[in-house]
Amino acid sequence: MADLTSNFLGIKSPNPFWLASAPPTDKEYNVRRAFEAGWGGVVWKTLGAEGPPVVNVNGPRYGAIWGADRRLLGLNNIELITDRPLEVNLEEITRVKKDYPDRAIIVSLMVPCEEQAWKGILPRVEATGADGIELNFGCPHGMAERGMGSAVGQVPEYIQMVTEWCKKYYSKPVIVKLTPNITDIRHPARAAHAGGADAVSLINTINSITSVNLDQMSPEPMIGGKGTHGGYCGPAVKPIAMNMVAEIARDAQTRGLPISAIGGVTTWRDAAEFIALGAGNVQVCTAAMTYGFKVVEEMISGLSQWMDEKGYASISDFAGMAVPNVTDWQYLDLNYITKAKIDEDLCIKCGRCYAACEDTSHQAIAMSEDRVFSVKDEECVACNLCVNVCPVEDCITMVEMAAGDVDPRTGQEVPGEYGNWTTHPNNPAAQAAE
C-alpha cells in the first residue's frame, strides 16, 4: 500500500493534506476535530499583532458562484484575519500541538511591515511548539488590516525584507504565502527565495466580485446595501493556481524551492496534479467548508489507490514529474497533427459538437438528415472544442496522424521530425539578419 507520509521542510505529517489558513482553522475546537477526521496538518488562521483584535463585519461574509446543479464552484470571502485575541490563539496552538505531535501545525502571521513587530511576535509563536510559520502576503484586504497582506505581497522588495526578518528572529521553517493579484508570480517567489524562505505557498485568494444584486444594485455579499471586493477561492481558481505553481517550479531562479499548493483542491486528483507540477503538499479550504472535515477521507483513499495502481510507493515518486513537460508556446511541436474522431456507437445525437463547431469554430463537423455526425478532416484544425462540449466521455477523441500521411486540410505530408515556431519559416525572427 502506498505511503502517504509527507515530509515537507522536515515537517512530518501522516498525509500531504493540510487545511489552509481560513475559518476552518480559526480555533482549537475546529483543529482538534480536523485532526480526528484525518487531516495531516493545519495552517492556523492568520494571527495579528498584540493589541485590539481585527474587526470583522457582522453581516454576510461570503458570495458564491454555482454550477448548473448548484455545485459550489467558488466563494468570495470578505472575512479578515482572526478576530480573536493573540494570547488566546497562542495558548490553543500550544495545547493542540502537545496533544497531536504527529500532525503539522503551521502558524499564519500578518503584522505591520516593521521589524520590531515581527521581532516581538516570532518568539511567542516559536514558544507554542508549532512546526513553522506562514507569512500571509496575500490577503486581499491587507490595507484594511493596517497595511499588510497583498499590500506587501505585491512588492517584491517588502517580501524579501520581511522574510529576512523572520529568518533572523525565528529558527523554524518560514513559508511565504503569495498573492495571485500580480502580473508575474515569479517575481514575488524570487524575492521570497532571496530572503531565505524555506518554501512558498500559493495561491492566496483572487480579488473578485462574484455577483451583483440587481434589485439592490449592490455587490454580494451585501452589508447594509453596499458590497466590496473579496478573495475568490474554490474549484474555479484551480487552473490559475496550477499555472502559477508550475511557473515557480520551472523558473531557473526558484527551481527546487519547496511549494505548498493551494487553490481549489477538492479531490485526490487535484492534489496529485499539483504534486506532479512541483508541489510538496497541498492545502485545502473550500472543499472542507463545502463538505465538512471528513472529505479528507476520500482524498486519502483516492490518492492511495491511484498511487498503488501506478506503482508509486511514496509522494516523492511522482512529485514534479509533470514539470519538464510544461513549456512555452514557441516550443510546442507544430508538426504534431491530430484530427477529431466521433464514435457513432457512443454518440447520443445531441448535436452539441455540430453547433459549437459550425457556429464558433471551423465548420469541420457535418450533420446528416438523420442526425449522424461526422468530422470533415479537410476542415479540422484539431482545436478539440468538440471534445470539450460533448457530454459523453470518450465519444469524441483526437487521433494523431502518422508521419508520411497527407493532411487533408493542407495537402502536405505530416513531417516525422519535431519542429517549433522558433524555426518555422513564417517566423520573422527565425530568418537570418541581412
Summary of the structure (lengths in Angstrom):
residues: 434
radius of gyration: 24.8
end to end distance: 63.1
largest distance: 77.3
contacts: 1449
relative contact order: 0.11
helix: 33%
strand: 21%
